[in-house]
Each structure stands twice: as structure tokens, then as C-alpha cells.
Amino acid sequence: MPLRPSGSSAVATRTDAQLGLAIGAAVLTTALTAVSFWLSFEALHDLASAHRLQGERAWAWPATVDTFIAVGELLILRASLMRRVDPWAIALTAAGSLGSIALNVAGVGVSDDPLDYVTAAVPPVAALLAFGVLMRQVHEFLVSRQETVTVPVMPVSAPVISTEAAIEAPNITEPEETPEEPKEAPEVAEEPEKSQEPLTQREQIDLVVRGLYDALGNRRPATRHIRQALADANLPNSDGTCREARKRVEQAEPHLKDLPDAIAA
């Protein structure tokens, strides 16, 4: 019988594959964005040259149109990271995209072949979509990096508080060892437990995710399952939050990694 790979090696292989795919997608998206903007600039340059702009001015003029797409997309990314909607960013992106498409098509002039207009419209449309996809990848990377940086903070602070409480409790009770005060000792031990009762948002998310393994019949929940459960609990439910929560739960209980995946129905 072939040896079954251990859980840690399987996770490492899966992580390497995901990283390779992400890098490949980023490289291809960047190349597509550059080519699309270059084709759109070239068409707008020809249009400017045909209407009294020559030399450097003819090359600078397309930036007054296509740059609005890049500026708008960057502002949309900024608003998305702040979890709000920026109408100005949407308006800039729409103005730059529609203006670029209209001017590229207008540069064709009168033609009997509809494909001439389609060919002229493809570069600005591709530039808008490719840059939007690139900003989406940047958004997911920034969100996952923020959550990864904050993950180690919670496990470090919790034991420090509990350890200090455990050390201080004996120091308080030792000088008060009298036969008349045995009832006060349990009250001193209960107070640190009460201070730990309120759960942080991250602990609430982890509890919801851990419960899904049992609710799904000892199966690993997919991102869709986790997102729905967190939404029902009124907790943050982005894709990055779901993946990081599942990772933390499986690090605490490694045997959960070997469970079969649940079907994301």
C-alpha cells in the first residue's frame, strides 16, 4: 500500500500550489493590463495626431483619458479596504472607461466593417477589466496580510493575563490562612474567570468555525459554509477571514485537517 502523506506535508504542498497559481495570475494580469493600456494609448495617439497635436503632446493627450481608469480603480481599492463606497471613485472610473471606448471607436471613422469598431473598442474595455482584476488581487493580498500579522497577538496576550492571575492568587490567600476565612478563597479564584468571559471577535469567529466541523458530520467546511455561518452570526465574513479562521482552528486541532471536505452546496 502506498504511504499516505502526513497532514503537514499535504498542507505545505497545497500552499505551494496556491502560491504558484497566485503569482502566475498576477503576472498574466499585469501583462494584460500593460498591453491593453498600450493599445488604447496608441489609438488615442493616432486620433490626437490627426487633430492638430504632434510629437510629445500627441503622446501625452491619451493620459488625460485613460489615467482616469487607473485613478478611479485605485480609489475604489482604497474605499474597499476601508469597507465603504466611494461615489467619486466610481464616477472617475466610469468617465475614463466610457470616454476611452468612445474616442477609440470614433477614431475609426466611417467604416462598412463592424469588426473595425469592435477592434477599436476591445483595448479600452480590456484595460478596464484587467486593471480591475489586478486591483482585486491586490485587495485580497493586503487583507490576508493584515489578518496574518494580527493572528499571533491574541495567543500571546491571553496566557500572560491568566499566568499573572494564577501567580497573584496564591500570594493573596497565603497570609489569610485562618479558620474563619475559608469561604473567601473561592471568591478570589472566581474573579479572574469572570474577566475572561467576554470573547473577542476573533474568538467568536473561531467558535463558529469549529462548530461547523461537527454540524457537517465531521467534515471540513468550505469557504462558502464558513461565510454563511459567520454572516448568520453577524460577524465579518470575507474570504480572507474565512480561510484564516479555518487555519487557526486546524492549527489548534491538527486532526481536523485529515477530515474529508464537505461539498459546498
Legacy VTK file of the C-alpha trace (Angstrom):
# vtk DataFile Version 3.0
C-alpha trace
ASCII
DATASET POLYDATA
POINTS 265 float
0.000 0.000 0.000
1.305 3.484 -0.811
2.174 5.577 2.175
-0.297 8.343 2.886
1.378 11.774 3.127
1.284 13.394 6.537
-1.050 16.313 7.218
1.765 18.901 7.417
3.329 17.859 4.075
-0.070 17.871 2.367
-0.780 21.369 3.668
2.668 22.560 2.536
2.123 21.136 -0.963
-1.306 22.768 -1.175
0.114 26.120 -0.015
2.943 25.983 -2.573
0.459 25.248 -5.362
-1.808 28.116 -4.318
1.148 30.496 -4.139
2.339 29.474 -7.595
-1.112 29.970 -9.105
-1.471 33.359 -7.429
1.902 34.539 -8.760
1.090 33.284 -12.251
-2.280 35.036 -12.249
-0.694 38.280 -11.039
1.998 38.191 -13.745
-0.503 37.464 -16.541
-2.932 40.108 -15.282
-0.165 42.710 -15.114
0.949 41.856 -18.663
-2.648 42.031 -19.954
-3.149 45.399 -18.247
0.038 46.834 -19.768
-0.794 45.606 -23.290
-4.391 46.866 -23.103
-3.361 50.343 -21.932
-0.630 50.478 -24.587
-3.074 49.636 -27.396
-5.568 52.200 -26.089
-2.812 54.843 -25.843
-1.681 54.056 -29.387
-5.189 54.517 -30.792
-5.742 57.753 -28.893
-2.307 58.985 -30.033
-3.311 58.457 -33.660
-6.551 60.326 -33.015
-4.666 63.230 -31.419
-2.142 63.323 -34.283
-4.969 63.606 -36.778
-6.388 66.621 -34.913
-3.521 69.151 -34.663
-1.469 67.562 -31.871
2.025 66.432 -32.779
5.077 64.958 -31.063
5.069 64.802 -27.261
1.658 66.475 -26.993
0.081 63.726 -29.084
1.528 61.081 -26.728
0.576 62.978 -23.560
-3.027 63.560 -24.620
-4.209 59.900 -24.141
-3.194 60.136 -20.471
-5.946 62.732 -19.953
-8.449 59.974 -20.720
-7.038 56.569 -19.715
-5.426 57.761 -16.481
-8.900 58.294 -15.030
-9.379 54.500 -15.176
-6.264 53.851 -13.069
-7.035 56.652 -10.593
-10.636 55.512 -10.169
-9.670 51.863 -9.674
-7.060 52.801 -7.032
-9.620 54.900 -5.152
-12.119 52.026 -5.345
-9.450 49.712 -3.851
-8.814 52.237 -1.063
-12.552 52.518 -0.311
-12.889 48.708 -0.334
-10.112 48.324 2.237
-11.942 50.916 4.375
-15.199 48.956 3.880
-17.121 51.821 2.330
-18.310 53.018 -1.099
-16.683 55.999 -2.840
-19.053 57.506 -5.469
-16.289 59.766 -6.801
-14.047 56.777 -7.486
-16.838 55.005 -9.377
-17.603 58.180 -11.355
-13.935 58.645 -12.323
-13.621 55.022 -13.470
-16.845 55.204 -15.493
-15.890 58.532 -17.097
-12.433 57.319 -18.070
-13.715 53.980 -19.410
-16.652 55.361 -21.410
-14.554 58.237 -22.744
-11.734 55.922 -23.811
-14.117 53.496 -25.527
-15.987 56.296 -27.326
-12.794 58.005 -28.542
-11.211 54.724 -29.681
-14.317 53.888 -31.696
-14.580 57.445 -33.045
-11.009 57.223 -34.287
-12.041 54.513 -36.763
-14.178 56.970 -38.695
-16.733 55.714 -41.215
-16.355 52.018 -41.929
-18.515 49.385 -43.572
-16.964 46.591 -41.499
-18.410 46.344 -37.923
-15.278 44.496 -36.819
-13.324 47.739 -37.195
-15.371 49.239 -34.353
-15.088 46.049 -32.287
-11.302 46.049 -32.719
-11.111 49.678 -31.598
-13.324 49.078 -28.531
-11.520 45.962 -27.242
-8.341 47.652 -25.822
-10.089 50.172 -23.517
-12.574 47.531 -22.336
-9.738 45.060 -21.679
-7.758 47.772 -19.866
-10.691 48.435 -17.522
-11.331 44.739 -16.771
-7.658 43.765 -16.452
-6.845 46.633 -14.097
-9.940 45.809 -12.040
-8.835 42.180 -11.710
-5.339 43.330 -10.712
-6.760 45.610 -8.000
-8.889 42.683 -6.741
-5.766 40.546 -6.343
-4.000 43.377 -4.513
-7.049 43.728 -2.229
-7.044 40.024 -1.300
-3.282 40.104 -0.648
-3.497 43.151 1.619
-6.458 41.756 3.571
-4.797 38.356 4.100
-1.533 40.042 5.176
-3.344 42.241 7.715
-5.067 39.214 9.245
-1.824 37.190 9.268
0.001 39.954 11.141
-2.707 40.187 13.807
-3.073 36.407 14.372
-0.069 35.946 16.753
-1.174 38.806 19.019
-4.155 37.033 20.602
-2.460 33.800 21.769
0.386 35.760 23.397
-1.752 38.162 25.433
-4.210 35.552 26.777
-1.678 33.328 28.593
0.098 36.347 30.091
-3.104 37.509 31.802
-4.030 34.050 33.032
-0.482 33.380 34.291
-0.351 36.633 36.250
-3.744 35.880 37.797
-2.576 32.388 38.768
0.596 33.783 40.351
-1.139 36.580 42.238
-3.919 34.381 43.646
-1.673 32.318 45.988
0.088 35.488 47.218
-3.241 36.932 48.322
-4.537 33.817 50.032
-1.315 32.777 51.858
-1.343 35.484 54.598
-5.070 34.963 55.161
-4.981 31.285 56.177
-7.328 31.498 59.158
-10.026 29.036 60.157
-12.691 31.723 59.902
-11.994 32.764 56.277
-12.072 29.624 54.114
-15.161 30.887 52.257
-13.377 33.932 50.764
-10.736 31.881 48.893
-13.128 30.597 46.152
-14.371 34.158 45.556
-10.821 35.362 44.810
-10.318 32.496 42.323
-13.621 33.233 40.535
-12.865 36.897 39.774
-10.176 36.284 37.092
-12.526 33.774 35.434
-15.265 36.393 35.139
-12.851 38.843 33.499
-12.162 36.260 30.785
-15.827 35.567 29.965
-16.268 38.257 27.216
-14.948 36.785 23.973
-13.125 38.815 21.375
-14.458 38.945 17.835
-11.717 36.587 16.656
-12.576 34.037 19.369
-16.261 34.224 18.397
-15.329 33.562 14.761
-13.182 30.564 15.755
-16.016 29.100 17.865
-18.444 29.393 14.944
-15.965 27.753 12.553
-15.128 24.940 14.997
-18.819 24.161 15.395
-19.166 23.669 11.623
-16.945 20.550 11.703
-19.486 18.839 13.984
-22.527 20.332 12.229
-21.333 18.972 8.865
-20.804 15.460 10.227
-17.033 15.519 10.862
-16.202 17.178 7.532
-14.040 20.176 6.707
-16.242 23.169 5.920
-15.681 25.020 2.672
-15.291 28.781 2.484
-18.940 29.080 1.476
-20.088 27.226 4.597
-17.942 29.411 6.838
-19.045 32.641 5.153
-22.724 31.758 5.603
-22.262 30.753 9.259
-20.380 33.968 10.048
-22.990 36.051 8.248
-25.752 34.393 10.307
-23.793 35.306 13.449
-23.340 38.938 12.278
-19.543 38.518 12.158
-17.030 39.555 9.428
-17.234 37.009 6.608
-14.788 37.934 3.854
-12.964 35.122 2.034
-9.704 36.007 3.784
-11.396 35.955 7.206
-12.922 32.512 6.487
-9.615 30.976 5.376
-7.643 32.386 8.301
-10.250 31.243 10.827
-10.210 27.693 9.449
-6.407 27.737 9.532
-6.352 28.777 13.191
-8.885 26.092 14.179
-6.934 23.351 12.369
-3.672 24.501 13.914
-5.260 24.117 17.350
-6.663 20.672 16.415
-4.449 19.163 13.660
-6.626 16.074 13.242
-9.309 18.239 11.628
-7.092 18.660 8.534
-7.474 14.963 7.673
-11.299 15.077 7.618
-12.937 14.825 4.153
-14.037 18.111 2.603
-17.708 18.988 2.746
-19.452 19.731 -0.533
-20.043 23.499 -0.813
-23.671 23.184 -1.823
LINES 1 266
265 0 1 2 3 4 5 6 7 8 9 10 11 12 13 14 15 16 17 18 19 20 21 22 23 24 25 26 27 28 29 30 31 32 33 34 35 36 37 38 39 40 41 42 43 44 45 46 47 48 49 50 51 52 53 54 55 56 57 58 59 60 61 62 63 64 65 66 67 68 69 70 71 72 73 74 75 76 77 78 79 80 81 82 83 84 85 86 87 88 89 90 91 92 93 94 95 96 97 98 99 100 101 102 103 104 105 106 107 108 109 110 111 112 113 114 115 116 117 118 119 120 121 122 123 124 125 126 127 128 129 130 131 132 133 134 135 136 137 138 139 140 141 142 143 144 145 146 147 148 149 150 151 152 153 154 155 156 157 158 159 160 161 162 163 164 165 166 167 168 169 170 171 172 173 174 175 176 177 178 179 180 181 182 183 184 185 186 187 188 189 190 191 192 193 194 195 196 197 198 199 200 201 202 203 204 205 206 207 208 209 210 211 212 213 214 215 216 217 218 219 220 221 222 223 224 225 226 227 228 229 230 231 232 233 234 235 236 237 238 239 240 241 242 243 244 245 246 247 248 249 250 251 252 253 254 255 256 257 258 259 260 261 262 263 264
